[in-house]
Amino acid sequence: MPQLIIRGITVEQVKTISKLLVQELATLCDCGTDNFTLEIMNSTFVFDGEEVPGYPFIEVKWFDRGGDIQDEFANIITKQVHSLGIPEVEVAFHTFRESDYYLNGKSFA
């Protein structure tokens, strides 16, 4: 935790930025790099009857860390994606409540 669900960016592109991305995010969140999951979704995008390249979109699932940390988290992701030569990326956050999140049947609350 946090989990990044990535669409519209190839596995090879994510591999290129994954180490530095996770290191920067872990430093920001004051946690270990092993707390992060990067999942690249293999999606097919269609527009106007044609298959088209996907738009870069990253969903972050995590516990609330406050607005300042969230803003910087999004900035780090954006900077790393831009380093791939991708000019635009959207980042959306889904926040879990600790009382609704379980590990091996035990609530985080």
C-alpha positions in Angstrom: 0.0 0.0 0.0 -0.1 2.5 -1.9 -1.2 0.8 -5.1 -0.7 2.4 -8.5 -3.0 1.1 -11.2 -1.5 2.3 -14.5 -3.2 2.5 -17.9 -2.0 3.9 -21.3 1.7 3.4 -20.4 3.6 0.3 -21.6 5.2 -2.2 -19.2 8.6 -1.4 -20.7 8.0 2.4 -20.0 6.9 1.7 -16.4 10.0 -0.5 -15.9 12.2 2.4 -17.0 10.8 4.7 -14.3 9.8 2.2 -11.6 12.8 2.2 -9.4 13.2 6.0 -9.1 9.5 6.5 -8.9 9.0 4.2 -6.0 12.1 5.5 -4.2 10.8 9.1 -4.4 7.3 8.1 -3.3 8.6 6.0 -0.4 10.7 8.9 0.8 7.7 11.2 0.6 5.5 8.8 2.5 8.2 7.8 5.0 7.8 4.1 4.3 9.7 1.3 2.6 9.7 0.7 -1.1 8.3 -2.7 -0.5 5.0 -1.1 0.5 4.2 -0.1 -3.1 2.5 -2.1 -5.9 2.7 -1.0 -9.5 0.1 -2.7 -11.7 0.0 -2.1 -15.4 -3.4 -2.7 -16.9 -3.4 -4.2 -20.4 -6.3 -2.3 -21.9 -7.7 -1.8 -25.4 -8.9 1.7 -26.1 -11.4 2.4 -28.9 -12.6 5.7 -30.4 -14.8 6.3 -33.3 -14.8 2.6 -34.3 -11.0 2.3 -34.3 -8.5 1.0 -31.8 -6.4 3.9 -30.6 -3.4 4.4 -28.2 -4.4 4.6 -24.5 -4.4 7.9 -22.6 -2.0 7.8 -19.6 -4.1 7.4 -16.5 -2.9 6.4 -13.0 -5.1 5.5 -10.1 -3.6 5.6 -6.6 -5.3 3.6 -3.9 -4.0 4.4 -0.5 -4.7 5.6 3.1 -5.1 9.4 3.4 -1.9 11.2 4.0 -3.2 14.8 3.8 -3.5 17.2 0.9 0.2 18.4 0.8 1.5 14.8 0.6 -1.2 13.9 -2.0 -0.2 16.9 -4.1 3.5 16.1 -4.0 2.7 12.4 -4.7 0.8 13.4 -7.9 3.7 15.7 -8.9 6.3 12.9 -8.5 4.2 10.6 -10.7 3.7 13.3 -13.3 7.4 14.2 -13.4 8.4 10.6 -13.9 5.8 10.0 -16.6 6.9 13.2 -18.4 10.5 11.9 -18.3 9.3 9.2 -20.7 8.4 11.9 -23.2 4.7 11.5 -22.5 3.3 15.1 -22.4 0.1 14.4 -20.4 -1.0 12.1 -17.6 -4.0 12.1 -15.2 -3.7 10.9 -11.6 -6.7 10.1 -9.5 -6.7 9.1 -5.8 -9.0 6.5 -4.1 -8.7 6.7 -0.3 -9.3 3.7 1.9 -10.4 4.0 5.5 -8.3 1.9 7.8 -11.5 0.4 9.2 -12.4 -0.9 5.8 -9.0 -2.4 4.9 -8.0 -5.9 6.1 -4.8 -7.9 6.0 -5.3 -11.6 6.7 -8.7 -10.9 8.2 -7.5 -8.2 10.6 -8.6 -4.6 10.2 -6.0 -1.9 10.0 -8.1 0.2 12.4 
